[in-house]
Structures are given as C-alpha cells and as structure tokens.
Amino acid sequence: MTRTAAVAVWVLAALAVALFDTDPASQVVVLAGAWVLLARRRVTGRRLRPLAIGLGLLGVVTVAVNGMLSHTGATVLSTLPSWLPLIGGSVTAEGFASGGSIALGLVTAVSVTAALSVVVEPTDLVDALPRPLHHAGAAVGAALNLVPATAASFVAVREAQRLRGWRPHGARAMVDLAVPVLLGAIDRSVQLAESMEARAFGAGRRTSMVGGERRAGLAVVALVGVVAVTIAVAVHLTGTLGGWYAYPVPTVPSVAPLVMAPAVLVAVAGAVLPAEPS
C-alpha cells in the first residue's frame, strides 16, 4: 500500500470514529492523534500555526454562538431581556457545554481532514485517485493551489503599494490592491494552462511515475483504521455506545474500554504512520 492510500484510509477511519462517537473523551483522543500526525509527518514548508489559529477561532465562535442562542438547560447563568432578537432569554451553562461539544467535533473533523493537505503532497493525492477522476482531480488541485498563491500575491502587492506611499482610506483605496492581485491571478492561470498544454495534458492516456515504496507499516496503519471503524460500528449497532448529552444537565463522558478503543486505535495509527521514504 502506498503512503497516500494509507493516509486516506486513516482520514476516513478517523472521521468515521469521530462521527459515530460524539463523546468528548473519544473526540479528544482522535484530535490528539491527528495533531501528532500533523506535527510529525507534515510536508516540509507546511505551517501548522495558521491552521491552529483558525481552528481556535472556529471553536470560540461556535461555543459563543451556541451558548447565546440556546436557552435550554437547568443551570441559568444569566437572563437577557426578551426583546433582544435571538439572544433574548436564559443563558445556560448547558448551552455553552453543548457548543463546546459541537466545536470539538468540528475542530476534530477539520484537523483529521487537514492531513490530506499537510501530510501528503498534492501531486501524490491526485495520482492516488481512480483513473476516471484524474482530470477532475488535477483541475480541482490546480484551483485550490491558486488560493494560497493569491493570498501571497495580496500581501506582496500591499507591501509594494505601501512602499510607494499608498495608505488604505475606505473601500475605494482597495481597488489599488484588487486590480494588481486580479491581474496576477489571471496571469498565473494562463501560465498554468500553458504548462499543462505543453505537457500534453488531456491529449491522451495519462502517464505517471512509478509508485512509491510499498511498506508493511503503511498496510498496518490502514488495517488498524479499518478495525477501529468496525469496532465503532459494532458498538454503535449494539447500543453499547451511549453518547454524550448536554441537556438537561451534561452527562459524564464515557471512558469505557470498548467505547474508547476505536479512538485509541485511530490515534495510535496516526502517531506511528511511517515517514516518507527518503
């Protein structure tokens, strides 16, 4: 099994485990395993700080919004005037607890999915797609690649304009940034199209390099992920998985071995994923 395939199987397994079990204890374990994987196996040059800041903001906003809009729960922290739209009424601790659970699920899912862009090279990910999806994958990958390039272009243009004495004054001044950035994006798109045409993209059957080294460790990681999903599904179907509830009062997260086993297996599999062959 190739490394890209192993990472893809792990991502699917981790997402399945996190979605099957909404218990915060299990999700925290999966989240920890995801970040260990991201920190240990990220591609050179990929930064984790923007991802961490974005997830932190996502979590804070989710908790705040749910806490202010949910008026259910036994522990009332404050009561806002009823004439206030949406937020008027009781503000409860259970509302914030429920928001924390939702935020934890979102952060876990995004962290797990981030492995596809942080741990795996985009070209390897496209190569791993089935043959009918190669062209669509290349197009989507090229489009996504323009996003960070456009962001970098915006920063460069802004600094260049400031060196020329430009200062932001209202929305009209943003035209001085938007026009060069837009022209640069168009130019990069044209260059990309010409490069793909020069390489005969779409002209016939696609060729590819010989696949990377196949190692038993990668197969073990994928197998552990499949086992973890199987256990999670079995526990869910048998009713052993009770879940976690915030209302009317928050329940205690379950740390039963059978309930925690899928999350632990996924986290360990992510932590021991072999590095890219040198």
Backbone as a ProteinNet text record, in pm:
[ID]
protein_1_A
[PRIMARY]
MTRTAAVAVWVLAALAVALFDTDPASQVVVLAGAWVLLARRRVTGRRLRPLAIGLGLLGVVTVAVNGMLSHTGATVLSTLPSWLPLIGGSVTAEGFASGGSIALGLVTAVSVTAALSVVVEPTDLVDALPRPLHHAGAAVGAALNLVPATAASFVAVREAQRLRGWRPHGARAMVDLAVPVLLGAIDRSVQLAESMEARAFGAGRRTSMVGGERRAGLAVVALVGVVAVTIAVAVHLTGTLGGWYAYPVPTVPSVAPLVMAPAVLVAVAGAVLPAEPS
[TERTIARY]
84.4	0	88	51.4	127.5	95.3	183.3	164.9	39.6	14	-104.6	-232.8	-237.6	-355.2	-372.5	-260.6	-267.9	-320.5	-273.8	-322.2	-470.6	-513.3	-654.5	-742.5	-698.3	-774.5	-780.6	-667.9	-666.7	-763.2	-765	-854.7	-1000	-1037.2	-1174.7	-1210	-1115.8	-1140.6	-1156.3	-1068.3	-1075.4	-1204.1	-1246.6	-1372.5	-1490.3	-1488.9	-1598	-1606.6	-1492	-1490.7	-1540.5	-1494.5	-1535.5	-1684.1	-1740.4	-1882.2	-1970.9	-1922.7	-2002.4	-2012.9	-1902.8	-1899.9	-1886.5	-1995	-1992.5	-1944.9	-1895.7	-1846.3	-1719.7	-1711.6	-1592.9	-1462.6	-1463.7	-1340.8	-1282	-1365.4	-1317.3	-1270.4	-1344.2	-1305.6	-1174.1	-1149.9	-1022.7	-906.9	-926.8	-821.9	-793.9	-900.1	-881.7	-813.8	-854.1	-793.5	-644.9	-610.5	-469.4	-389.2	-445.6	-377.3	-358.9	-459.3	-448.8	-336.9	-325.6	-221.9	-83.3	-73.4	55.8	99.3	4.6	34.7	75.7	1.1	32	168.8	201.4	328.3	447.3	430.6	542.9	564.3	457.8	468.3	428.4	424.3	385.9	494.2	451	542	626.2	751.7	841.5	784.7	780.3	727	582.6	510.8	370.9	366.6	297.9	288.8	158.8	169.4	52.7	-8.2	66.6	16.2	-112.3	-120	-247	-364.7	-340.1	-446.8	-490.9	-394.1	-427.5	-505.4	-463.5	-533.8	-676.1	-689.6	-822.1	-915.3	-864.1	-946.4	-981.6	-887.5	-917.5	-1029.9	-1024.6	-1130.9	-1264.5	-1258.4	-1380.2	-1442.9	-1360.1	-1411.4	-1472.6	-1404	-1455.1	-1587.6	-1594.8	-1718.5	-1832.7	-1805.3	-1910.1	-1964.4	-1875.1	-1918.9	-2000.6	-1952.7	-2022	-2160.5	-2167.6	-2295.5	-2396.5	-2354.1	-2446.8	-2488.2	-2393.8	-2426.6	-2525.7	-2516.5	-2606.8	-2741.9	-2744.9	-2870.5	-2948.6	-2882.3	-2951.6	-2998.5	-3126.3	-3183.7	-3237.7	-3179.6	-3224.2	-3118.1	-3162.5	-3069	-3114.2	-3060.2	-3101.4	-3019	-2897	-2807	-2809.8	-2888.5	-2903.9	-2792.1	-2713	-2604	-2650.2	-2739.4	-2789	-2918.7	-2992.2	-3116.3	-3112.7	-3116.7	-3115.3	-3258	-3278.5	-3414	-3475.5	-3603.5	-3670.9	-3684.6	-3672.4	-3687.8	-3564.7	-3455.4	-3336.9	-3360.4	-3340.9	-3366.3	-3266.2	-3317	-3239.7	-3175.1	-3102.6	-3028.5	-3109.6	-3228.3	-3310.5	-3358.8	-3342.1	-3385	-3275.5	-3287.4	-3191.9	-3062.4	-2951.5	-2819.6	-2773.4	-2759.6	-2732.7	-2593.5	-2544.1	-2415	-2424.2	-2541.7	-2558.8	-2549.5	-2595.4	-2583.4	-2438.2	-2355	-2212.2	-2146.4	-2192.8	-2137.5	-2171.1	-2294.3	-2331.8	-2251.5	-2230.3	-2147.3	-2005	-1953	-1819.4	-1811.9	-1917	-1919.6	-1923.9	-2005.5	-2013.1	-1879.8	-1819.1	-1690.1	-1583.2	-1584.6	-1486	-1501	-1625.1	-1647.5	-1599.7	-1626.9	-1582.9	-1430.7	-1368.3	-1222.4	-1157.5	-1213.5	-1159.4	-1170.8	-1287.6	-1307.9	-1213.9	-1198.1	-1109.6	-963.9	-924.5	-786.2	-753.5	-847.6	-826.3	-815.5	-908.1	-907.8	-784.6	-729.5	-611.2	-491.4	-492.7	-381.2	-365.4	-474.5	-466.4	-388.7	-382.6	-309.9	-179.2	-164.1	-43.3	57.6	9.2	97.3	127.9	38.9	51.7	75.2	164.2	185.3	61.5	21.1	-97.2	-84.6	35.9	53.5	32.2	78.4	57.3	-90.4	-160.9	-303.8	-379.7	-342.1	-405.9	-372.8	-247.2	-207.1	-282.7	-323.7	-393.3	-540.2	-592.2	-731.8	-752.4	-872.6	-902.3	-884	-852.2	-822	-932.5	-1063.1	-1165.5	-1166.3	-1106.8	-1109	-978.6	-883.2	-753.3	-766.8	-841.2	-854	-929.1	-1037.9	-1112.4	-1027.1	-950.4	-863.5	-755.6	-698.9	-596.2	-654.9	-776.1	-839.7	-870.1	-925.1	-955.1	-826.9	-723.2	-596.4	-535.3	-544.1	-491.3	-569.3	-701.3	-783.3	-750.3	-735.5	-702.7	-563.7	-473.1	-337.2	-333	-432.3	-436.4	-474.9	-538.9	-583.1	-464.7	-369.4	-254.4	-168.1	-160.5	-82.1	-144.5	-276.3	-344.2	-326.9	-332.2	-311.7	-171	-71.6	66.2	81.7	14.3	19.6	-42.7	-150.5	-215.7	-120.2	-50.1	45.1	158.4	211.1	321.3	278.8	159.8	111.5	86.4	31.1	4.4	134.1	237	364.9	427.8	418.5	474.7	402.9	271.4	196.4	228.5	248	283.8	420.8	514.5	645.6	635.7	531.8	510.6	426.1	394.8	319.1	170.5	123.5	-20.3	-66.2	-181.8	-241.4	-388.7	-438.3	-579.9	-672.8	-761.4	-860.1	-993.1	-1070.3	-1200.6	-1195.3	-1314.4	-1325	-1264.6	-1266.2	-1214.5	-1064.6	-993.8	-849.4	-815.8	-909.9	-883.5	-871.7	-918.6	-904.3	-757.3	-673.6	-530.7	-467.6	-532.5	-485.3	-553.9	-682.7	-760	-718.3	-693.1	-660	-529.1	-416.3	-292.7	-304.9	-376.2	-391.8	-472.1	-579.4	-661.8	-582.1	-505.8	-424.8	-318.5	-259.9	-161.8	-223.8	-347.1	-415.4	-444.9	-488.1	-515.1	-386.1	-277.5	-150.1	-103.2	-118.6	-79.1	-166.8	-294.5	-384.5	-343.9	-308.5	-265.3	-136.1	-41.7	84	60.1	-31.9	-62.4	-124.1	-216.9	-279.5	-176.1	-83.3	20.3	113.6	146.2	232.4	164.1	34	-39.5	-50.8	-70.5	-79.2	55.2	165.1	297.9	329.9	266.6	287.2	181	105.3	5.5	-104	-140.6	-248.4	-379.4	-444.3	-572	-562.2	-437.4	-423.3	-432.8	-422.7	-426.7	-421.7	-386.9	-381.6	-273.6	-305.7	-215.6	-105.7	18.7	130.5	165.7	235	271.6	402.1	464.3	588.3	559.2	661.8	647	608.4	514.2	465.2	573.6	550.7	647.8	660.8	754.4	783.1	661.1	631	520	576.9	524.8	578.3	468.2	510.3	413.1	355.6	436.8	389.1	269.5	266.5	153.2	27.8	44	-69.9	-123.7	-35.6	-79.1	-160.1	-114	-187.9	-328.5	-339.6	-470.6	-556.7	-495.4	-570.7	-622.7	-540.2	-583.8	-700.8	-695.7	-806.9	-935.8	-926.8	-1045.4	-1099.8	-1010.6	-1052.6	-1121.9	-1067.1	-1126.7	-1268.7	-1287.8	-1421.5	-1516.1	-1467.2	-1551	-1597.7	-1507.2	-1544.4	-1645.3	-1621.3	-1712.4	-1852.6	-1861.1	-1991.9	-2059.9	-1982.8	-2040.2	-2091.8	-2013.1	-2055.3	-2179.4	-2184.3	-2299.4	-2425.6	-2413	-2529.8	-2581.6	-2492.7	-2534.9	-2588.2	-2577.9	-2629.8	-2536	-2415.5	-2319.9	-2276	-2274	-2233	-2349.7	-2339.8	-2449.3	-2449.6	-2335.1	-2327.1	-2320.1	-2299.9	-2290	-2397.1	-2460.6	-2570.6	-2548.4	-2580	-2564	-2690.2	-2804.6	-2932	-3000.6	-3076.8	-3097.4	-2976.6	-2893.2	-2765.7	-2660.1	-2537.7	-2434.6	-2405.8	-2395.5	-2359.1	-2207.2	-2161.1	-2018	-1965.7	-1858.9	-1803.5	-1765.1	-1793.2	-1763.4	-1619	-1552.6	-1415.4	-1408.4	-1521.4	-1523	-1426.9	-1351.9	-1251.7	-1308	-1425.5	-1481.8	-1522.3	-1569	-1610.1	-1488.7	-1381.8	-1262.5	-1169.8	-1188.1	-1096	-1082	-1192.2	-1174.7	-1092.7	-1119.6	-1046.4	-898.6	-869.7	-730.4	-657.4	-722.7	-660.3	-629.2	-723.7	-701.8	-589.2	-588	-484.2	-345.5	-335.1	-206.1	-161.8	-256.5	-222.1	-169.2	-230.9	-182.1	-45.6	-21.1	105.8	222.2	197.4	306.5	313	238.1	243.5	386.7	441	579	603.5	725.7	763.1	777.4	782.4	802.4	941.2	951.5	1082.9	1176.7	1300.7	1397.5	1463.5
-119.5	0	124.7	222.9	346.7	433.3	528.7	615.6	702.4	750.3	832.9	755.8	631	548	522.6	499.9	476	598.8	717.3	840.4	859.9	831.6	846.7	751.9	627.1	531.2	577.9	629.4	677.5	794.7	887.3	1002.5	956.6	865.4	815.6	744.2	663.9	592.2	688.9	788.5	884.8	965.7	1005.3	1078	991.3	864.1	774.6	756.2	736.2	717.4	843.5	960.2	1084.9	1112.4	1071.3	1095.4	994	869.9	767.5	796.4	838.3	860	1009	1070.5	1213.1	1240.2	1138.5	1156.5	1241.9	1347.6	1434.5	1360.9	1259.4	1188.2	1122.1	1054.8	989.9	1091.4	1201.6	1302	1369.1	1388.4	1447.2	1354.8	1223.6	1127.4	1131.6	1133	1140.7	1271.7	1381.7	1511.1	1511.7	1452.8	1445.3	1362.9	1249.5	1167.5	1240.1	1319.5	1394.8	1497.9	1566.9	1669.3	1609.6	1493.4	1425.1	1388.9	1340.5	1308.3	1432.7	1540.9	1663.5	1718.6	1711.8	1767.1	1682.1	1549.9	1460.6	1435.2	1436.6	1394.3	1501.3	1625	1729.5	1748	1785.7	1810.4	1933	1930.8	2043.4	2172.5	2274.1	2402.7	2426.6	2321.6	2338.8	2388.3	2498.2	2557.5	2517	2487.5	2446.9	2562.3	2669.7	2781.1	2842.2	2872.5	2926.4	2831.8	2702.5	2604.9	2607.4	2611.7	2612.9	2739.2	2854.1	2979.3	2975.4	2927.7	2919.1	2826.8	2712.7	2619	2676.2	2749.5	2813.1	2914.5	2996.3	3094.1	3025.4	2917.5	2842	2787.2	2733.6	2679.5	2786.2	2900.6	3007.7	3061.3	3084.2	3136.9	3037.2	2909	2807.5	2800.5	2801.3	2796.5	2920.2	3037.9	3161.9	3168.1	3131.8	3140.1	3042	2918.2	2820	2857.4	2909.6	2947.7	3060.7	3154.4	3268.6	3238.8	3146.1	3117.9	3003	2918.5	2806.3	2848.3	2835.8	2880.4	2763.5	2645.5	2524.9	2481.9	2436	2387.5	2423.7	2349.4	2369.2	2475.4	2499.7	2592.9	2726.6	2819.3	2950.8	3042.3	3092.3	3184.1	3328.5	3363.1	3499.3	3497.9	3605	3619.3	3751.8	3743.3	3863.1	3907.2	4036.6	4086.5	4015.3	3985.7	3909.2	3987.3	4121.1	4199	4190.6	4134.4	4117.1	4003.3	4027	3919.6	3805.1	3684	3560.4	3532.4	3629.7	3601.2	3629.6	3687.9	3717.5	3591.6	3585.8	3469.4	3421.5	3297.9	3241.9	3201.1	3234.5	3189.7	3082.9	2960.9	2847.9	2789.7	2725.6	2657.1	2539.7	2475.7	2363.2	2406.3	2529.5	2580.6	2595	2645.4	2656.9	2519.2	2426.3	2291	2222.9	2241.7	2185.8	2249.8	2381.4	2448.8	2396.8	2366.2	2309.1	2172.8	2092.6	1961.3	1974.4	2068.8	2091.2	2141.4	2235.4	2289.9	2182.3	2094.4	1987.1	1893.9	1863.7	1779	1844.9	1975	2046.2	2053.5	2089.1	2100.8	1965.6	1860.1	1726.1	1687.5	1710.5	1674.1	1751.8	1881.2	1962.3	1920.6	1892.7	1852	1720.4	1626.7	1497.8	1516.2	1592.1	1612.9	1688.7	1773.3	1852.2	1764.8	1639.6	1550.3	1530.9	1541.3	1522.8	1634.9	1752.4	1863.3	1894.2	1848.3	1879.1	1765.4	1642.2	1525.4	1470.9	1493	1435	1545.4	1520.7	1614.2	1614.4	1731.9	1737.5	1647.3	1639.5	1554.3	1406.8	1365.6	1226.8	1198	1298.1	1279.9	1264.1	1342.2	1329.7	1194.9	1151	1021.9	906.1	923.9	816	805.1	904	899.4	792.4	736	641.9	710.2	632.8	688.9	780.7	746.7	838.3	975.8	986.7	1113	1191.1	1142.2	1209.2	1353	1373.1	1506.1	1598.6	1549.6	1632.5	1665.8	1567.9	1592.6	1694.4	1686.9	1783.8	1924.3	1935.5	2066.7	2124.5	2040.8	2087.8	2124.2	2041.4	2071	2200.9	2225	2349.8	2469.5	2455.3	2565.3	2594.6	2488.7	2508.6	2567.5	2533.7	2585.9	2736.8	2790.1	2933.5	3013.2	2948.3	3020.5	3073.2	2987.3	3042.6	3134.4	3106.2	3193.2	3332.3	3338.7	3468.5	3541.6	3468.8	3530.9	3588.5	3512.7	3562.4	3684	3682.7	3796.1	3920.1	3902.2	4015.8	4081.3	3999.7	4054	4127.3	4067.8	4130.4	4263.2	4266.6	4389.2	4496.2	4457.9	4554.6	4617.8	4534.9	4588.7	4678.4	4640.1	4722.3	4856.6	4854.5	4979.6	5070.2	5011.4	5092.1	5156.9	5085.7	5144.8	5262.8	5263.7	5374.8	5486.9	5473.6	5578.1	5555.1	5439.7	5411.5	5386	5440.4	5416.2	5382.9	5282.7	5244.9	5350.8	5405.1	5504.1	5469.1	5384.4	5349.5	5237.6	5201.7	5089.6	5122.6	5249.3	5286.1	5259.1	5275.4	5252.5	5105.8	5015.8	4873.5	4836.6	4925.9	4899.6	4891.2	4971.8	4969.1	4834.6	4757.9	4623.4	4518	4534.2	4429.8	4413.3	4525.2	4516.1	4441.1	4477.2	4400.2	4253.8	4228	4089	4010.1	4068.3	4000.7	3974.7	4074.3	4055.6	3948.3	3945.5	3841.5	3703.1	3691	3561.2	3514.3	3607.2	3571.3	3526.9	3598.7	3563.9	3426.2	3396.3	3262.7	3154.8	3183.6	3085.4	3056.3	3160.4	3142.1	3061.5	3093.9	3020	2873	2847.8	2709.3	2635.8	2701.6	2638.6	2608.3	2702.4	2678.7	2566.4	2558.2	2449.6	2314.2	2307.5	2182.2	2142.7	2242.5	2213.2	2165.5	2227.2	2185.8	2043.2	1998.2	1861.1	1765.9	1812.4	1729.9	1682.4	1766.9	1728.9	1715.3	1601.8	1577	1531.5	1515.7	1477.2	1327	1251.3	1106	1040	914.1	839.5	896.6	916.5	979.4	883.1	933.8	855.4	904.2	822.3	859.9	792.7	845.5	788	656.5	577.4	451.7	482	408.5	430.7	418.9	486.4	486.5	348.8	340.6	214.9	167.3	41.4	-17.7	-84.6	-45.9	-97.2	-157.7	-256.6	-325.5	-232.2	-135.7	-43.8	37	75.7	151.3	65.2	-60.7	-152.6	-174.8	-178.8	-197.2	-76.8	44.5	165.3	162.5	126.2	118.4	10.3	-104.1	-213.7	-174.4	-106.3	-60.7	36.2	122.8	214.2	140.1	37.5	-41.2	-113.5	-168.9	-237.3	-139	-18.4	82.3	117	133.4	163.7	47.2	-74.8	-192.9	-198.9	-173.8	-174.8	-63.7	56.2	167.8	137.1	77.9	43.4	-63.4	-164.7	-271.8	-218	-131.6	-72.9	12.8	85.1	170.8	88.2	-18.8	-101.7	-179.6	-220.1	-297	-208.7	-78.7	10.8	32.2	-21.5	-1.2	143.4	208.8	347.8	436.2	489.1	569.5	712.1	764.5	902.8	999.6	1125.1	1229.4	1333.2	1379.4	1473.9	1592	1711.3	1832.5	1869.6	1820.7	1858.4	1737.3	1754.5	1881.5	1922.6	1823.6	1853.3	1768	1818.5	1741.8	1607.7	1502.5	1371.1	1359.2	1261.7	1239.6	1164.6	1212.8	1140.5	997.7	904.9	764	732.7	660.9	616.3	463.6	397.7	251.8	201.6	95.1	47.1	19.4	-43.8	-76	49.8	150.3	275.1	355	352.6	430.2	359.9	228.6	150.8	206	237.6	288.7	417.8	509.6	635.9	613.8	526.4	498.3	433.4	339	272.7	373.1	460.9	560.7	655.6	699.5	792.7	728.9	603.9	534.8	513.2	476.1	455.2	582.8	696.5	822.6	859.8	828.9	865	783.7	660.4	573	564	649	646	665.4	574.2	587.4	715.8	763.4	884.2	855.3	962.2	947.8	890.8	788.3	731.4	837.6	835.4	935	888.7
0	0	0	-82	-86.6	34.3	59.2	175.2	159.8	39.8	17.7	47.4	2.3	28.7	177.6	248	391.9	464.6	425	488	459.3	336.3	300.8	382.2	398.4	479	623.2	673.5	812.3	830.5	735.2	744.4	747.6	658	655.4	785.9	837.9	962.7	1079.4	1087.7	1197.5	1192.1	1071.8	1057.7	1100.8	1059.1	1095.5	1246.4	1310.7	1455.7	1526	1480.6	1544	1525	1410	1384.6	1454.6	1465	1532.9	1681.9	1742.1	1885.8	1912.3	1959.6	1990	2131.8	2199.7	2335.8	2332	2413.4	2411.1	2438.3	2524.5	2556.3	2433.1	2354.5	2232.6	2130	2115.5	2017.7	2054.4	2183.9	2227.7	2191.2	2206.1	2171.4	2021.6	1940.1	1794.5	1755.7	1819.3	1791.2	1825.3	1938.6	1977.7	1877.8	1834	1734.7	1603.4	1563.4	1438.7	1445.3	1555.9	1566.4	1583.7	1644.5	1647.9	1506.1	1426.2	1287.1	1209.5	1225.6	1153	1192.3	1320.6	1367	1324.9	1325.6	1297.6	1149.7	1070.3	931.4	830.8	869.7	774.6	668.9	551.2	440.7	473.2	433.4	460.1	401.5	484.6	440.5	478.7	519.4	560	705.6	726.9	859.5	927.2	1056.3	1133.6	1213.4	1228.7	1309.7	1253	1121.4	1069.9	1092.7	1075.8	1098.8	1244.7	1336.9	1479.3	1516.8	1462.5	1492.8	1436.9	1313.2	1253.1	1330.1	1372.4	1449.7	1586.1	1646.1	1774.1	1761.7	1656.4	1633.3	1604.9	1525.1	1495.7	1623.3	1712.4	1837.7	1926	1938.8	2024.7	1971.2	1840.4	1781.5	1797.6	1776.4	1788.8	1930.2	2028	2167.9	2202.3	2160.2	2193.3	2128.8	2000.2	1929.4	1989.4	2010.8	2066.5	2209.1	2286.3	2423.5	2431.3	2335.4	2338.9	2274.8	2180.4	2110.3	2171.6	2248.6	2311.9	2451.1	2473.2	2600.7	2682.1	2659.5	2727.8	2827.8	2942.6	3042.3	3182.1	3277.4	3416.4	3488.5	3443.5	3511.5	3439.8	3491.6	3429.4	3478.9	3384.2	3419.5	3420.2	3327.2	3317	3237.2	3249.3	3173.2	3099.6	2967.3	2884.4	2854.7	2833.4	2805	2684.9	2695.4	2590.7	2459.9	2467.4	2345.2	2254.5	2305.7	2222.5	2124	1994.1	1895.8	1911.6	1905.6	1908.2	2043.1	2099.4	2222.1	2347	2333.6	2449.1	2518.4	2650.3	2727.2	2819.5	2864.5	2959.5	2889.7	2951.4	2905.4	3003.7	2956.6	3045	3023.9	3128.9	3118.9	3023	3017.1	2926.3	2780.4	2751	2615.4	2572.9	2664.3	2633.3	2626.7	2711.8	2707.7	2575.6	2529.5	2400.2	2287.9	2296.1	2196.6	2197.5	2317.3	2325.7	2259.6	2274.8	2210.9	2058.1	2009.3	1865.2	1812.1	1884.8	1842.8	1840.1	1940.4	1945.5	1825.8	1787.7	1671.7	1543.1	1528.1	1407.4	1400.4	1512.5	1515	1487.5	1543.4	1520.2	1373.7	1313.9	1173.5	1081	1104.9	1020.2	1039.8	1165	1192	1123.2	1126.7	1061.8	910.5	853.2	708.7	662.3	749.5	713.1	678.1	724.2	692.3	541.9	466.5	321.6	253	315.1	254.8	325.3	449	526.2	521.1	520	526	387.3	291.5	157.9	56.1	-38.2	-148.7	-239.9	-290	-377.8	-500.2	-557.5	-675.7	-641.5	-523.5	-481.7	-458.7	-408.5	-384.2	-515.6	-615.9	-747.5	-810.1	-795.9	-852.1	-788.1	-663.5	-592.9	-633.1	-705.2	-746.6	-853.1	-861.7	-971.3	-1106.1	-1209	-1340.6	-1393.8	-1379.2	-1432.4	-1364.4	-1245.1	-1171.6	-1182.3	-1262.9	-1271.2	-1321.4	-1428.7	-1485.9	-1391.5	-1332.2	-1237.5	-1115.8	-1068.1	-953.4	-984.4	-1103.9	-1142.4	-1151.1	-1203.2	-1213.6	-1075.6	-987.7	-851.7	-778.2	-793.5	-727.8	-777.6	-907.1	-961.5	-909.5	-899.1	-847.5	-701.2	-621.7	-481	-464.1	-555.4	-545.6	-570.1	-640.8	-665.6	-541.4	-443.6	-323.8	-243.2	-199.6	-125.9	-210.9	-341.5	-429.1	-436	-443.1	-445.3	-312.9	-202.4	-70.8	-59.9	-105.9	-103.7	-194.5	-309	-400.4	-336.7	-262.8	-195.4	-96.2	-18	79.9	9.5	-99.3	-172	-234	-294.1	-355.9	-250.3	-138.6	-31.7	18.5	40.9	87.6	-18.2	-144.6	-251.5	-260.9	-246	-252	-133.6	-18.1	98.6	81.7	20.1	-5.5	-101.6	-182.7	-276	-214.9	-84.8	-17	-8.9	-54.5	-50.8	92.4	127.3	258.2	239.1	312.2	295.4	351.8	265.9	308.1	241.1	305.9	253.5	151.4	105	11.9	-123.8	-163.3	-294.9	-305.7	-193.1	-195.6	-218.5	-189.3	-207.5	-355	-444	-587.3	-624.4	-555.6	-583.6	-549.3	-463.5	-431.3	-517.7	-535.9	-604.2	-749.5	-819.4	-961.6	-985.2	-917.7	-939.7	-898.2	-789	-744.5	-847.5	-900.3	-1000.6	-1128.4	-1172.6	-1292.3	-1271.3	-1152.4	-1122	-1121.6	-1067.7	-1066.8	-1209	-1293.7	-1433.6	-1502.5	-1476.8	-1538.6	-1494.4	-1364.7	-1316.3	-1376.7	-1394.4	-1456	-1599.8	-1672.9	-1811.8	-1816.5	-1729.2	-1725.4	-1692	-1597.3	-1562.1	-1680.6	-1750.7	-1866.9	-1975.5	-1998.7	-2098.8	-2057.5	-1928.6	-1880.4	-1897.1	-1864.6	-1880.4	-2027	-2114.1	-2257.2	-2311.4	-2262.8	-2308.1	-2266.2	-2158.5	-2111.3	-2164.8	-2264.8	-2333.5	-2238.6	-2142.9	-2051.6	-2127.5	-2111	-2176	-2319.2	-2370.6	-2510.9	-2533.3	-2428	-2442.2	-2306.3	-2307.3	-2183.1	-2092.1	-1967.7	-1872.9	-1830.2	-1826.7	-1775	-1636	-1560.5	-1423.6	-1387.4	-1283.6	-1234.3	-1164.3	-1147.8	-1075.8	-932.7	-877.7	-742.7	-638.8	-525.8	-417.9	-354.6	-264.4	-196.9	-118.7	-129.9	-55.7	69.5	183.8	308.1	392.8	471.7	556.1	661.4	709.6	811.9	766.8	641	588	584	544.9	543	683.5	781.7	919.9	966.4	931	968.1	908.9	780.8	716.7	780.3	811.7	873.6	1011.2	1088.4	1220.7	1207	1106.5	1083.8	1051.5	968.3	933.8	1057.8	1138.3	1261.6	1355.6	1366.1	1454.1	1409.5	1278.9	1227.2	1252	1233	1256.7	1401.3	1494.5	1635.7	1665.4	1609.5	1634.2	1582.2	1462.3	1406.1	1490.7	1532.2	1614.4	1746.7	1809.4	1937.1	1917.7	1807.8	1780.5	1755.7	1678.4	1645.4	1765.9	1853.9	1971.9	2083.7	2066.2	2168.7	2284.8	2276.5	2385.4	2393.2	2278.9	2272.2	2313.9	2434.9	2486.9	2438.8	2402.3	2357.9	2473.9	2441	2542.5	2516.6	2623.1	2610.3	2704.3	2652.8	2733.3	2808.7	2764.4	2824.3	2887.2	2993.4	3065.8	3149.8	3186.3	3250.4	3180.6	3165.8	3095.2	3162.8	3081.3	3134.1	3141.1	3215.1	3230.8	3108.1	3044.4	2928.2	2965.1	2874.4	2899.3	2862.6	2953	2926.9	2931.6	2902.7	2899.8	2793	2820.4	2724.2	2585.9	2577.2	2447.5	2371.1	2442.6	2379.5	2332.3	2411.8	2379	2279.9	2263.4	2180.1	2038.3	1965.6	1829	1823.3	1915.6	1916.6	1946.6	2040.2	2076.8	1959.4	1892.4	1777.3	1666.4	1637.5	1532.8	1570.4	1696.1	1740.3	1733.1	1776	1771.8	1627.3	1540.4	1399.4	1335.5	1368.4	1314.5	1368.3	1495.1	1556.6	1500.9	1458.2	1412.1	1260.4	1189.5	1042.8	996.1	912.8	867.5	789.9	796	724	575.7	496.9	352.8	325.8	241.1	210.5	154.7	200.1	153.2	22.9
[MASK]
++++++++++++++++++++++++++++++++++++++++++++++++++++++++++++++++++++++++++++++++++++++++++++++++++++++++++++++++++++++++++++++++++++++++++++++++++++++++++++++++++++++++++++++++++++++++++++++++++++++++++++++++++++++++++++++++++++++++++++++++++++++++++++++++++++++++++++++++++++++

